[in-house]
Amino acid sequence: MIRFNLIVAVGENFGIGYKGDLPWRIKSELKYFSRITKRTNDPSKHNAVVMGRKTYFGVPESKRPLSNRLNVVLSTTLQENELPEGVLLCSNLETALKVLENKNDVENVWIVGGSGVYKEAMASPRCHRLYITKILHKFECDTFFPAIPDSFREVAPDSDIPLGVQEENGIHFEYKVLEKQSK
Ligand SMILES: NC(=O)c1ccc[n+]([C@@H]2O[C@H](COP(=O)([O-])OP(=O)(O)OC[C@H]3O[C@@H](n4cnc5c(N)ncnc54)[C@H](OP(=O)(O)O)[C@@H]3O)[C@@H](O)[C@H]2O)c1
C-alpha cells in the first residue's frame, strides 16, 4: 500500500488560504515547503505533489508546475490540455495514488492541499505524517484546515527541521510533525 504525507501551513484560526492565495508571505517557509517536498533518499528518484485545482492555479504562474516534483492535479472539470505537459490530471485521490503506486521513479507522495484534499487524505489509512507549520498569528482567511483526527500525535521532527519558534518579518511560526499512531 502506497503511503503519503501531508504538508500545510496553518494560521491560529486554522486558516490556510485567502482569495486563492496564501494569507501570508513567509519566504523561508516557502523554501522549507520546497525542500521537504523535494527531499529523497535515492537521488535518482523524485517526489510527487498532489493538489486540488485551486491550489495548483493559486501557485504563481512562473512557479508552476512546482519544480523537480511530479505535479498531480485533482479535478473533475479540467481537461488535460489546460495543464502543461508532464502535469498529471486525476479525477480523484484514489486514482492518483494508484497511478503513483506504479511509478518506480517516485519516492514520496506529498498531499499539498487544499481543504477537501487534506480532509480526504487525513481520513485515509495511507496517511502517515502531517508536516504542519503553525503560524502563530491570526490572518484573514476564507479557506481552512479540517479537524485533525485524534489518531495523529506529535512526534520529534526530522533532524533537518529547524526547532523552536522561527521568525520572519515579525511573523512567528513553528514547524511540527504529527504521525498516525498504530492501534
Ligand atoms: N497554507 C497552506 O499550506 C495551503 C496549502 C494549499 C492551499 N492553500 C490555499 O488554499 C486555497 C485553495 O484551496 P481550496 O480548498 O479552496 O481548493 P483546492 O482543494 O485546491 O481545489 C478545489 C478543487 O480541486 C478539485 N478537487 C479537490 N478534491 C478533489 C478530489 N478528491 N477529486 C477530484 N477533484 C478534487 C475540484 O476541482 P473541480 O471543481 O475542477 O472538480 C475542487 O473544486 C488557496 O487559497 C491556497 O493558497 C494553502
The ligand as an SDF file (V2000), in Angstrom:
LIG
                    3D

 48 52  0  0  0  0  0  0  0  0999 V2000
   -1.4570   27.2030    3.7680 N   0  0  0  0  0  0  0  0  0  0  0  0
   -1.2080   26.1510    3.0090 C   0  0  0  0  0  0  0  0  0  0  0  0
   -0.3220   25.3410    3.3200 O   0  0  0  0  0  0  0  0  0  0  0  0
   -2.0210   25.9240    1.7690 C   0  0  0  0  0  0  0  0  0  0  0  0
   -1.8720   24.7400    1.0330 C   0  0  0  0  0  0  0  0  0  0  0  0
   -2.6720   24.5500   -0.0920 C   0  0  0  0  0  0  0  0  0  0  0  0
   -3.5860   25.5270   -0.4760 C   0  0  0  0  0  0  0  0  0  0  0  0
   -3.6880   26.6600    0.2440 N   0  0  0  0  0  0  0  0  0  0  0  0
   -4.6590   27.7000   -0.1150 C   0  0  0  0  0  0  0  0  0  0  0  0
   -5.9420   27.1040   -0.1400 O   0  0  0  0  0  0  0  0  0  0  0  0
   -6.7250   27.6690   -1.1970 C   0  0  0  0  0  0  0  0  0  0  0  0
   -7.1040   26.5990   -2.1940 C   0  0  0  0  0  0  0  0  0  0  0  0
   -7.6890   25.5030   -1.5240 O   0  0  0  0  0  0  0  0  0  0  0  0
   -9.2330   25.0780   -1.7230 P   0  0  0  0  0  0  0  0  0  0  0  0
   -9.5790   24.1690   -0.6090 O   0  0  0  0  0  0  0  0  0  0  0  0
  -10.0570   26.3070   -1.9190 O   0  0  0  0  0  0  0  0  0  0  0  0
   -9.2120   24.3440   -3.1300 O   0  0  0  0  0  0  0  0  0  0  0  0
   -8.4310   23.0580   -3.7120 P   0  0  0  0  0  0  0  0  0  0  0  0
   -8.6690   21.8750   -2.8460 O   0  0  0  0  0  0  0  0  0  0  0  0
   -7.0540   23.4010   -4.0330 O   0  0  0  0  0  0  0  0  0  0  0  0
   -9.2150   22.9090   -5.0790 O   0  0  0  0  0  0  0  0  0  0  0  0
  -10.5650   22.5400   -5.0740 C   0  0  0  0  0  0  0  0  0  0  0  0
  -10.8590   21.8930   -6.3850 C   0  0  0  0  0  0  0  0  0  0  0  0
   -9.9670   20.7930   -6.5850 O   0  0  0  0  0  0  0  0  0  0  0  0
  -10.6480   19.7100   -7.1490 C   0  0  0  0  0  0  0  0  0  0  0  0
  -10.6730   18.6240   -6.1760 N   0  0  0  0  0  0  0  0  0  0  0  0
  -10.4530   18.6920   -4.8380 C   0  0  0  0  0  0  0  0  0  0  0  0
  -10.5160   17.4700   -4.2930 N   0  0  0  0  0  0  0  0  0  0  0  0
  -10.7710   16.6210   -5.2930 C   0  0  0  0  0  0  0  0  0  0  0  0
  -10.9430   15.2070   -5.3660 C   0  0  0  0  0  0  0  0  0  0  0  0
  -10.8510   14.4260   -4.2910 N   0  0  0  0  0  0  0  0  0  0  0  0
  -11.1980   14.6530   -6.5760 N   0  0  0  0  0  0  0  0  0  0  0  0
  -11.2930   15.4290   -7.6830 C   0  0  0  0  0  0  0  0  0  0  0  0
  -11.1300   16.7660   -7.6840 N   0  0  0  0  0  0  0  0  0  0  0  0
  -10.8850   17.3440   -6.4950 C   0  0  0  0  0  0  0  0  0  0  0  0
  -12.0340   20.2020   -7.5050 C   0  0  0  0  0  0  0  0  0  0  0  0
  -11.8680   20.7610   -8.8010 O   0  0  0  0  0  0  0  0  0  0  0  0
  -13.0420   20.7620   -9.9080 P   0  0  0  0  0  0  0  0  0  0  0  0
  -14.0270   21.7590   -9.4240 O   0  0  0  0  0  0  0  0  0  0  0  0
  -12.3410   21.1340  -11.1510 O   0  0  0  0  0  0  0  0  0  0  0  0
  -13.5930   19.3470   -9.9170 O   0  0  0  0  0  0  0  0  0  0  0  0
  -12.2540   21.2930   -6.4820 C   0  0  0  0  0  0  0  0  0  0  0  0
  -13.1920   22.2780   -6.8930 O   0  0  0  0  0  0  0  0  0  0  0  0
   -5.8460   28.7580   -1.8050 C   0  0  0  0  0  0  0  0  0  0  0  0
   -6.1090   29.9810   -1.1450 O   0  0  0  0  0  0  0  0  0  0  0  0
   -4.4470   28.2700   -1.4880 C   0  0  0  0  0  0  0  0  0  0  0  0
   -3.5000   29.3200   -1.4770 O   0  0  0  0  0  0  0  0  0  0  0  0
   -2.9250   26.8710    1.3480 C   0  0  0  0  0  0  0  0  0  0  0  0
  1  2  1  0
  2  3  2  0
  2  4  1  0
  4  5  1  0
  4 48  2  0
  5  6  2  0
  6  7  1  0
  7  8  2  0
  8  9  1  0
  8 48  1  0
  9 10  1  0
  9 46  1  0
 10 11  1  0
 11 12  1  0
 11 44  1  0
 12 13  1  0
 13 14  1  0
 14 15  2  0
 14 16  1  0
 14 17  1  0
 17 18  1  0
 18 19  2  0
 18 20  1  0
 18 21  1  0
 21 22  1  0
 22 23  1  0
 23 24  1  0
 23 42  1  0
 24 25  1  0
 25 26  1  0
 25 36  1  0
 26 27  1  0
 26 35  1  0
 27 28  2  0
 28 29  1  0
 29 30  1  0
 29 35  2  0
 30 31  1  0
 30 32  2  0
 32 33  1  0
 33 34  2  0
 34 35  1  0
 36 37  1  0
 36 42  1  0
 37 38  1  0
 38 39  2  0
 38 40  1  0
 38 41  1  0
 42 43  1  0
 44 45  1  0
 44 46  1  0
 46 47  1  0
M  CHG  2   8   1  16  -1
M  END
$$$$
